[in-house]
């Protein structure tokens, strides 16, 4: 069966087992395709992570396509209907690890640029790619380091399209024009270990912390806004005790996370949390981890170009959303760039038998090209 250039490239990328933080040659393949159409490619390795920056054009506004070549582990391959790194198309679906998250998008980006450059060799502005193999892992030596490098070079991204799988039921039905911030913490509440038969000689940190945790869980942190839901507080782990039934524990560990809107800052959340813990008189220690600030592109040329492209290719009107987890857009938006996420349906991402509608990738490539037509065609 003859396949489109986008599907051919997607299959070539998927068959490379680039489990995070490995790249397995995906970036070299992309750079070779981009160099052939006039991109200057700069490999950037930080620690054990491969990244690259590629740019075409000398001046004017910069449109950047951003994404990652790494994928999450497959789990037991025997659970898959087809081997995860032997992609195939059956019943109209492209199957394999990374098909949706996000090698399909990477292929669509490259082929969209190939067609656009062929039709507009002297396009206005510049086109760039920012690609990492550290999005699914710690995200310490990937996009965040490339952004720091770009700032040291005096480079500025005006518009950024992240290829994360943003769609819900059909490609382009949802685009992400922002994301909530993510603030995590490990709370350790200290008590005094003792025998359960002599509670007056001990201090049970579970009992002491329970009212404070209940208050944190019931707190109305904000009401959200037109683009974000109310901030969410969730406890994900509680650990205490020795395993014995007759021992009062000496320490309790609680892991929790905030997903927060632009109505609040991480500093405010920390201050309010500590005020509640202090009110309950706890002997505690807190270790905070801010993994992403909230960001929002509420309107502007990039959002309009994405909406117009989706309408042109599919005839549907898209929905703007800030739902979901974090993405590497959190590292790019603080530089002042407008950021949107547009990619395939996310129903099977990180699952066994990950797959994507094959025709959706062809449509996605057409959407990316239409956005370049709007923003960069003379």
Beta strands, then each sheet from edge to edge (+ up, - down):
strand 1: 40-46
strand 2: 49-56
strand 3: 62-68
strand 4: 88-90
strand 5: 93-95
strand 6: 126-132
strand 7: 159-162
strand 8: 174-176
strand 9: 178-179
strand 10: 181-190
strand 11: 194-195
strand 12: 232-240
strand 13: 247-248
strand 14: 251-260
strand 15: 284-292
strand 16: 295-296
strand 17: 319-321
strand 18: 338-341
strand 19: 355-357
sheet 1: 1+ 2- 6+ 3+ 7+ 18+
sheet 2: 4+ 5- 19+
sheet 3: 8+ 17+
sheet 4: 9+ 16-
sheet 5: 12+ 14- 10+ 15-
sheet 6: 11+ 13-
end
